[in-house]
Amino acid sequence: MNYKKLSAPALLSCAFSFLCNTSHSQNTQHLFEKSKNTEPYDVIIVPGVPYQDQSMKIILKARILWSKYLYDQHIANNIIYSGASVYTPYVESKIMKTYADSLHIPSAHTFTETQAQHSTENIYYSVLMARKMGFKRIAVATDQYQTVILNMYIKKNCPDVEILTIDFSKIDLITAPWPEIDASCAYVDNFVSLPDREKRGERFKGTLGKNVSFPGNDSTYIGSKTPRMAGIERMVNPLIARTPFLSAIYKPN
């Protein structure tokens, strides 16, 4: 591996994995103990990374292997892979699902979200999709670097969503089977990369989740609540229930 070509996310993610190995093992043990007394997650969300970007190859592999581990261990019943064609002409979520199919994760339990251009949008659109599909217990499965980036956004907008950070002691990045895939199904003609579509400031806004608006005209999401609205309702509904006047004019869903 040419470490000079590794991106900042790849380097930081690896650094986090070594520096936090003990705490992650403890978190995973807590996860197993918790799963004994509760139902598995209805679905986990796995954010995509650019395909054919050598600097991100190890992160792509880690996220897919982690999702397979969580499914195989019956910690998650379904998987949503999320991501559009952002930096390369391949839809990230379709690439991840293709790998998942090749690794024998049942195709009926894996889904693709193809709109997200930024990490926060991976969460936003996937949570809406999951709720539309009837999934209630939702978690995000990703690496340490992205966990740090997304933690505040998730707590603020969809606090019921949990984060399952990769425990590198549970996956084998070196010797685990890694198939060759046919990526043609994910290829996008006339592709234009994100830096050519958005200025740096616009991309930064997107990273912060500022570009997301509720897709009310998209039939995939009609009837769903935004994560922020769902969080507001969880806080407001108890107050409404205790107030006769409010409860008479407004009935929470």
N, C-alpha and C positions, 0 to 999 in steps of 0.2 A: 504493500500500500504506500502510495506517495503522500506522506503526511503534510507536505508543503501545500498540497491541493485541497486539504480538508477545509471545509467551511467553518466559520465560527460556531454555528449550531452544533456541528459534528464534534468539534473539539470540546466545547463546553459540556455537551451531553456526556461524552466519555469521562470528562473530569468529574462531573457530578456522580457518575456511577461508581467511581473509585472512592471519592471522598465520603459518600453517603452510603456505602455498602451495608454497614451494620444496621443503620436505621431502616433501610429499605427491606432488609431481611426481617426485621421486627414488624414492619408494616405488612409484609406479606403473610407472616405468621398470624397477625391480627386478622387479616383478611380470611384466612382459612378458618380461624376460630369463629369469626362472624358468620361465615357461610354455613357452618354447621347448624346454626340456630335460625337462619333466615333463608328465604328463597333466593335462587341465583338472580343475578341482574337480568332483566328482560333483554337488554341490549347494551353493548359497549360501542362507543364511537371511537374510530381510529383515524386521526387526521393524516392526510396524505403528504407525500414529499415528491419532489420532481424526479421523474424517471429518466434514466440515462445521464444523470448528474453524478459523476463518480464521487464527488465530495459528500453526497448524501446517501450513497449506496448502503452504508452500514446502518444508518438510521432507518431506512426503508425496511431492511431485513429485520432489524430489531423490533420494529412496531408490528410487523406481520407475524413474526414468531411469537411475540407476546400475546397477540390476539388469539393465535392458535392455542397457546398454553391455557389461556383463560377459558376458551371454549372446551378444550379437551378435559380440563379439570372440573367442568360443570359449574364454573363460577359465573359464566355468561351463557345465555341461551341463543343469542343472536349477535350479529356484528354489522355495524354500518361503517363502511369505508367512505371517507369524505375527501373531496377535492376535485377541482376542475383542471383543465390544462392551463397552467399558470406560467411556468418558466420554460417548459419544453412542450412539444406538440403531442403530448400524451395526457389523457384524462387520468389524473392521479388515482382516483377512487377505482376506476376500471382496471388499472394496472394492479392495484392491491387485491382486488377481488380475483383477478386472473391467477395471481400467485396463490391466493387462498384455495381456489379450486384445485390447483396443481398439488397443493399440500393436503388435499382430501378433507378440507373443511366442507361439510355439506352445503352445496350451493343454495339450497332452500333457506338456509339460515344466514346468508350473507347478502348485504344490500349495498347499493352505491348512492351517494349523494354527490351530485355533479355540478353544483353551483358555486361552491365556496372558493374564493380567491385568496383569503387570508385565514390565519389560524382562528381568530375569533368567529369568522364566518363558518369554519368547520363545525364549531359548537352550535352556533345559532341555527343554521339550516338543518343540521342533523338532529338537534333536539326537537325542532318543529316536525321533522319527518317522523321521528320516533313516536311522538305523541299522536300524530295523525294515524300511525299504524297501530295504536293502542298500547304501546309499550309505556310502562310507568316507572319501573326501577331502571334508571339510566346511569351509566358511568362513562368516563372518558379514559381510554387506555393509550398512554403515550410515554415518551421519554422524559427524563428529569428536566432537561432544558426547556421543553415546551410546557411542562407542568408549571414552572416558575412564571412563564409568560402568561399562561391562561388562568392561573389560580384566582387572581383578583376578579377577572372578568366573570368567571363562573360563579364565584361567591356572590357577586353583585346582581347578576342577571338570572341565574338559574341555580339557586343554592341547594336544591334537592338533588342536583347532579353531583356524583362523586368522581374522584380521580383515582385511577389505578396506575400508579407509576411503575414503569418497567423495573422488575427485579432481575438484574443480569445473571444472578446465580441460578435462575430457573430456566434460562434459555441458553442455547449453545450457538454463538455466532460463528464459531470456527468450523465445527464438524456437522452441524445440523444440515440435513438434506436441503438443497436449494435448487429448484428446477429451472431449466431454461423455459421461457414462455414465448408464445406468439403474441406480440404486443399490438398487432395490426388492429384489433378490435377497439383499442383505446386511442388510435391515432386521429388527429384532427387536421383536416385540410385547411389551407390558407391560415395557418396559425400565426398569431401575433402575441409575443410575450408580454407579460405584465409591465415590465419597465418601459416598453414601447407604447403601452396604452395609458399608463398612469405616471404622473410625475412623482418625485420622491415624497413630497408632502402628502399627496393623495394616497400613496402606498402606506405611509405612516398612519394616516387616519384610518385606513382599512385595517391595519394591524390592531388599532385600538377599538375596532368595532364600530367606527363612526359612519361607515358607508352603508351599513345594513339598514334596510327599510322593510317593513312587513310586506311580504309578497302576496297581497290580498287578491290579486288577479290570477295567481297560480293555483290551479285546481288541486295540485299536490298538497297544498297547505291550507286550503279553505277550511274554516272551522277550528283551526288550531290557534292557540294563544302564543304570543311571543314569550320568551323566557322572562323578560322583565315584567310583563303584565301578569304572568302566572305568579311571580314572586310578590307583586303588589297585592294580588288577590289573597294570597295566603296570609298576609298581614292584616288586611282589611276585613276579611270575612268574619273572624271572631268578634270584631267590634260591631259589625252589622247584626250578627246573631243576638247580641246582648242589648240591642237598641230596637224596641218595638216599632217605632216609626220607620226606621230605615229598613228593617226586615220586611215590613209590609209593602214597601214600594220597590224593593230590590231583592230578588231571590238568587243567591249565588248558584252557579252551575255545579 
